[in-house]
Each structure stands twice: as structure tokens, then as C-alpha cells.
Amino acid sequence: MNQKSKSASKIEENRHERFKRIAAKRTNELLEKIRILGNCSNKSSYEYTEEEVNKIFSEIDKQLRLTKSRFSAGKRERFKL
């Protein structure tokens, strides 16, 4: 392995390690926020309609789909007849 290959490999490894560290942190923060949102379901403390709940989860679903699509953006197949 030449010097350029070693250097490129190290950069890739650093980018991968950075992704794992940041993605894990952000995922854990998001999961905690979702858990906290679930606290709003306590009917003795909050009042809400089914429509409001559906609106919340529709938006969450929409954002999840958009975010997931960003991870597979380069993998889309072209339409063919």
C-alpha cells in the first residue's frame, strides 16, 4: 500500500468514525425526544384530539421518509420501459 492509499484510508476511517459518533449521538437524542413526546399522552395532564395526534405523527412520518431518502439518494434506479 503506497503513502497516498494509507492517507486516503485513514481519512475514510476518520470520516466513518465521525459518522458513527455523531449519528449515534443524534439518534439517541432523537429517541429521547420521542420518549418525552410520549409523556404528552397522559390524559390526566393533557387534553388532545385524535386529529392533533394524527397531525403530529403524520409530520414525524413525513420527516422520517425524507431523511431516510437522503441516505439512499444515490441508489435510485432510473425508470425504464
Steps between C-alpha positions, in 0.01 A plus 500: 500500500652833399501818710200650316293186558586497869411867532171461311414193707567690822282792385218259411534330836484836675191599301338168583587527868367858504176383335455221755565732794273781381223275364486301825483818707228656284302176488507467877392863540215448254385183676498684832292784350252245361475338843438842655232575238330180616458662842243731336270198467420521872130591494503607864746778410412582138199526276530435129300384201561205273547751217782672689671168569467398134646834391802452728573148377434586137769766519741267681440230236552753220831621642620143558426409138680811373802437721519132407485590131805725544703195604407311185492795257777361281343155485185591310433303187398677184161428347510275195229377265 
